[in-house]
Amino acid sequence: MSDADSRTDGGTQPESSVEAATPAPIARSGNSFLGDAWTNFKRWNLKAVRNPFVLVVSLVQPIIFLILFTQVFGGVATQAIGRGGASITYETYLVPAIAIQVALAAAATSGVGLVNDIESGMFEKVLATPMNRTAVFLGKTAAEVLRIAVQIGIILGLGTLLGAEIATGIAGALGIMAVGVLFSLWFVSLSNALAVVTKDQESTIIGANLLQFPLLFVSSAFLPLDSLPDWIQLVATYNPVTYGVDAARAIMLDRDVMTVIEVTRFGGIWDTLVPGLAVLLALDLLLGGLAVYLLGRASSSSVR
């Protein structure tokens, strides 16, 4: 009997058949968690550079607000601020609010970028990779946070040219940027959650914009709360914008400006910063966890 016959009659399978029957090992990401996050950080920064329209749009509107509000309402608003015993210009009072508005507007566009990925099929390809889903979200968020910090820096520079004064100097400017970044994280998470749920660009834009302007105007952003109707003062107590604006304004003025929560145990601006930052951090963790959960549940079939 030949060697070929002995292999066939003895039931011994050819070596190639054995290899074919062995299941292929599951692919693993060659990167660490930080490597996956860095890859997505670079990708979203490249997308931003290649599509500067989104960067300009999220910055132009707050600049218009800053210029128009200070030039048109500056005199009246300064009188309203003066009734509270403050001797500051409206430019100084308004700049922290515009910094928070920049963070809000830029964060609102975060979900739009994710929807574009979904519509182009790129998001489906990312889901098919072995990259860590949390790292994917963190890398994307880090890229947007960098953009928000730069835009807030531009607003602070423009506000200074218009006459605003940062009592805490350069360190204070960096502090306001940090507050704006912390504030933006909860809205970035909400915008991305809307994108994953709706998978539609128009719905994501409408949902984000429906929240953006009411949140701004029903807060301490543009005028002192004691000069506004009682119902606005009540809503402002539960409005995240109030805590972001007050925290940034406390750094801008180097004094306690919190009116919705009475805190006295820390002293000075810390009576504003501690409760304000605590509220923002809690929101960031809550909505960030929701966004990561929805992203983790997403599958390639659910985004088609």
C-alpha positions as CSV (number, residue, x, y, z in Angstrom):
1,M,0.0,0.0,0.0
2,S,1.3,3.4,-0.9
3,D,1.9,6.2,1.6
4,A,-1.1,8.1,0.0
5,D,-3.4,5.0,0.4
6,S,-2.3,4.5,4.1
7,R,-3.2,8.2,4.9
8,T,-6.6,7.8,3.2
9,D,-7.5,4.3,4.6
10,G,-6.2,5.0,8.1
11,G,-8.5,8.0,8.4
12,T,-5.6,10.3,9.1
13,Q,-6.5,13.7,7.8
14,P,-4.1,15.7,5.7
15,E,-2.2,18.3,7.6
16,S,-3.9,21.1,5.7
17,S,-7.3,19.9,6.8
18,V,-6.3,19.8,10.4
19,E,-5.1,23.4,10.1
20,A,-8.4,24.4,8.4
21,A,-10.5,22.9,11.2
22,T,-8.6,24.8,13.9
23,P,-10.5,28.0,14.8
24,A,-8.6,31.2,14.2
25,P,-7.5,33.0,17.3
26,I,-9.6,36.1,18.3
27,A,-7.9,39.3,17.1
28,R,-6.6,41.5,19.8
29,S,-5.7,45.2,19.7
30,G,-2.0,45.7,19.4
31,N,-2.4,48.9,21.4
32,S,-2.9,49.4,25.1
33,F,-5.9,51.4,26.5
34,L,-3.8,54.6,26.2
35,G,-2.7,53.6,22.7
36,D,-6.3,53.2,21.5
37,A,-7.2,56.6,23.1
38,W,-4.2,58.3,21.4
39,T,-5.1,56.8,18.0
40,N,-8.6,58.3,18.3
41,F,-7.3,61.6,19.7
42,K,-5.1,62.0,16.6
43,R,-7.9,61.0,14.2
44,W,-10.4,63.5,15.5
45,N,-7.8,66.3,15.5
46,L,-7.1,65.6,11.9
47,K,-10.8,65.7,11.1
48,A,-11.1,69.1,12.8
49,V,-8.1,70.5,10.8
50,R,-9.6,69.2,7.6
51,N,-13.0,70.6,8.3
52,P,-12.4,74.0,9.9
53,F,-16.0,75.1,9.2
54,V,-17.2,73.5,12.5
55,L,-14.4,75.2,14.5
56,V,-15.4,78.6,13.0
57,V,-19.1,78.2,13.5
58,S,-18.8,77.2,17.2
59,L,-16.6,80.3,17.8
60,V,-18.2,83.0,15.7
61,Q,-21.6,83.0,17.5
62,P,-20.1,83.6,21.0
63,I,-17.9,86.3,19.6
64,I,-21.0,88.0,18.1
65,F,-22.7,87.7,21.5
66,L,-19.6,89.2,23.3
67,I,-19.4,92.2,21.0
68,L,-23.1,92.9,20.6
69,F,-24.0,92.5,24.3
70,T,-21.2,94.7,25.5
71,Q,-21.8,97.4,22.9
72,V,-25.7,97.4,22.9
73,F,-26.5,96.4,26.5
74,G,-23.3,97.5,28.3
75,G,-24.7,100.7,29.8
76,V,-27.9,99.2,31.1
77,A,-26.3,96.0,32.3
78,T,-23.5,97.9,34.1
79,Q,-26.2,99.7,36.1
80,A,-27.9,96.3,37.0
81,I,-24.5,95.0,38.2
82,G,-23.8,98.2,40.2
83,R,-27.0,97.8,42.2
84,G,-25.5,94.7,43.7
85,G,-22.5,96.8,44.9
86,A,-20.1,95.6,42.2
87,S,-17.8,98.1,40.6
88,I,-16.9,96.3,37.5
89,T,-17.5,96.8,33.8
90,Y,-20.0,94.7,31.9
91,E,-17.1,93.4,29.7
92,T,-15.5,91.9,32.8
93,Y,-18.8,90.5,34.0
94,L,-19.7,89.0,30.6
95,V,-16.4,87.3,29.5
96,P,-16.8,84.3,31.9
97,A,-20.3,83.7,30.5
98,I,-19.1,83.8,26.9
99,A,-16.3,81.4,27.8
100,I,-18.9,79.0,29.1
101,Q,-21.0,79.6,26.0
102,V,-18.1,78.7,23.8
103,A,-17.7,75.4,25.7
104,L,-21.4,74.8,25.3
105,A,-21.5,75.5,21.6
106,A,-18.4,73.5,20.8
107,A,-19.6,70.6,22.9
108,A,-22.9,70.6,21.0
109,T,-21.1,69.9,17.7
110,S,-19.4,66.8,19.2
111,G,-22.4,64.6,18.5
112,V,-22.6,65.9,14.9
113,G,-19.1,64.5,14.2
114,L,-20.1,61.1,15.6
115,V,-23.3,61.1,13.3
116,N,-21.1,61.9,10.3
117,D,-19.0,58.9,11.2
118,I,-22.2,56.8,11.5
119,E,-23.5,58.0,8.1
120,S,-20.2,57.5,6.3
121,G,-19.8,54.0,7.7
122,M,-16.6,54.9,9.6
123,F,-18.2,54.3,13.0
124,E,-19.2,50.8,12.0
125,K,-15.6,50.1,11.0
126,V,-14.4,51.3,14.4
127,L,-16.9,49.1,16.2
128,A,-15.5,46.1,14.2
129,T,-12.0,46.7,15.5
130,P,-10.8,45.3,18.8
131,M,-10.2,48.8,20.2
132,N,-11.5,49.5,23.7
133,R,-14.8,51.3,23.4
134,T,-14.1,53.5,26.4
135,A,-10.7,54.5,24.9
136,V,-12.5,55.4,21.6
137,F,-14.8,57.8,23.5
138,L,-12.0,59.3,25.6
139,G,-9.8,59.9,22.6
140,K,-12.6,61.7,20.8
141,T,-13.4,63.7,23.9
142,A,-9.8,64.7,24.5
143,A,-9.5,66.1,21.0
144,E,-12.7,68.2,21.5
145,V,-11.5,69.3,24.9
146,L,-8.3,70.6,23.3
147,R,-10.3,72.6,20.8
148,I,-12.6,74.0,23.5
149,A,-9.6,75.1,25.6
150,V,-8.1,77.0,22.6
151,Q,-11.4,78.7,21.8
152,I,-11.9,79.8,25.4
153,G,-8.4,81.2,25.2
154,I,-9.3,83.2,22.1
155,I,-12.4,84.6,23.9
156,L,-10.4,85.6,26.9
157,G,-7.9,87.4,24.7
158,L,-10.7,89.2,22.8
159,G,-12.4,90.2,26.0
160,T,-9.2,91.7,27.3
161,L,-8.9,93.8,24.2
162,L,-12.5,95.0,24.8
163,G,-11.6,96.1,28.3
164,A,-12.2,93.1,30.5
165,E,-9.9,92.5,33.4
166,I,-8.9,89.2,34.8
167,A,-8.1,89.9,38.5
168,T,-6.2,86.7,39.0
169,G,-3.9,87.2,36.0
170,I,-2.5,84.5,33.7
171,A,-3.1,81.8,36.3
172,G,-6.8,82.9,36.4
173,A,-7.1,82.7,32.6
174,L,-5.8,79.1,32.8
175,G,-8.3,78.4,35.6
176,I,-11.2,79.8,33.5
177,M,-10.1,77.5,30.6
178,A,-10.0,74.6,33.0
179,V,-13.5,75.4,34.3
180,G,-14.8,75.7,30.7
181,V,-13.3,72.3,29.9
182,L,-14.8,70.7,33.0
183,F,-18.2,72.2,32.1
184,S,-18.1,71.1,28.5
185,L,-17.6,67.4,29.4
186,W,-21.2,66.7,30.4
187,F,-22.6,68.3,27.3
188,V,-20.1,66.5,25.1
189,S,-21.3,63.3,26.6
190,L,-25.0,64.3,26.2
191,S,-24.4,65.2,22.5
192,N,-22.7,61.9,21.8
193,A,-25.4,60.0,23.6
194,L,-28.0,61.8,21.4
195,A,-26.0,60.8,18.3
196,V,-25.8,57.1,19.2
197,V,-29.6,57.0,20.0
198,T,-30.9,59.0,17.1
199,K,-28.2,58.2,14.5
200,D,-29.4,61.3,12.6
201,Q,-27.6,64.6,12.2
202,E,-30.7,66.9,12.2
203,S,-32.1,65.3,15.3
204,T,-28.7,65.6,17.1
205,I,-28.4,69.3,16.2
206,I,-32.0,70.1,17.1
207,G,-31.7,68.3,20.4
208,A,-28.5,70.0,21.4
209,N,-29.7,73.5,20.3
210,L,-33.0,73.1,22.1
211,L,-31.0,72.9,25.3
212,Q,-28.2,75.3,24.5
213,F,-30.0,78.7,24.4
214,P,-32.6,78.1,27.2
215,L,-29.8,77.0,29.5
216,L,-27.8,80.1,28.8
217,F,-30.6,82.7,29.3
218,V,-32.2,81.0,32.3
219,S,-29.0,81.3,34.4
220,S,-26.6,83.9,35.8
221,A,-24.8,84.3,32.5
222,F,-25.9,87.7,31.3
223,L,-27.3,89.5,34.3
224,P,-27.2,89.1,38.1
225,L,-30.0,86.7,39.3
226,D,-31.5,89.3,41.7
227,S,-32.4,91.5,38.7
228,L,-34.3,88.6,37.0
229,P,-37.8,87.3,37.7
230,D,-38.3,84.9,40.6
231,W,-39.1,81.9,38.3
232,I,-35.8,82.3,36.5
233,Q,-34.0,82.5,39.8
234,L,-35.6,79.2,40.8
235,V,-34.7,77.5,37.5
236,A,-31.2,78.8,37.6
237,T,-30.6,77.0,40.9
238,Y,-30.9,73.7,39.0
239,N,-29.2,74.9,35.8
240,P,-25.6,73.6,35.2
241,V,-24.7,76.8,33.3
242,T,-25.2,78.8,36.5
243,Y,-22.5,76.8,38.3
244,G,-20.1,76.9,35.3
245,V,-20.5,80.7,34.9
246,D,-20.3,81.4,38.6
247,A,-17.1,79.3,38.9
248,A,-15.5,81.1,36.0
249,R,-16.7,84.5,37.2
250,A,-15.3,83.9,40.7
251,I,-11.8,83.3,39.1
252,M,-12.3,86.4,36.9
253,L,-13.2,88.7,39.8
254,D,-11.2,86.9,42.5
255,R,-14.2,86.8,44.9
256,D,-17.2,84.7,45.9
257,V,-20.1,85.3,43.5
258,M,-22.2,82.2,44.2
259,T,-25.9,83.2,44.8
260,V,-27.8,79.9,44.4
261,I,-26.0,78.0,47.1
262,E,-24.9,79.5,50.3
263,V,-21.4,78.2,51.3
264,T,-19.1,79.9,53.7
265,R,-16.8,77.3,55.1
266,F,-14.0,77.5,52.5
267,G,-13.5,81.3,52.3
268,G,-13.2,83.7,49.3
269,I,-13.6,82.3,45.8
270,W,-13.5,78.8,47.1
271,D,-17.0,79.3,48.4
272,T,-18.0,79.5,44.8
273,L,-15.5,77.1,43.2
274,V,-16.0,74.1,45.5
275,P,-19.8,73.7,45.1
276,G,-19.7,74.8,41.4
277,L,-17.0,72.3,40.5
278,A,-18.6,69.6,42.5
279,V,-21.9,69.9,40.6
280,L,-20.1,69.9,37.2
281,L,-17.9,66.9,38.1
282,A,-21.0,64.9,39.2
283,L,-22.7,65.7,35.9
284,D,-19.6,64.8,34.0
285,L,-19.4,61.4,35.7
286,L,-23.1,60.7,35.3
287,L,-23.5,61.6,31.6
288,G,-20.0,60.4,30.7
289,G,-20.9,57.0,32.1
290,L,-24.2,57.1,30.1
291,A,-22.3,57.9,26.8
292,V,-19.8,55.1,27.4
293,Y,-22.6,52.7,28.2
294,L,-24.5,53.5,25.0
295,L,-21.3,53.3,23.0
296,G,-20.5,50.0,24.5
297,R,-23.9,48.6,23.6
298,A,-23.6,49.8,20.1
299,S,-23.0,47.1,17.4
300,S,-22.4,47.3,13.7
301,S,-26.0,46.3,13.0
302,S,-27.4,49.0,15.3
303,V,-25.7,51.9,13.5
304,R,-26.5,50.9,9.9
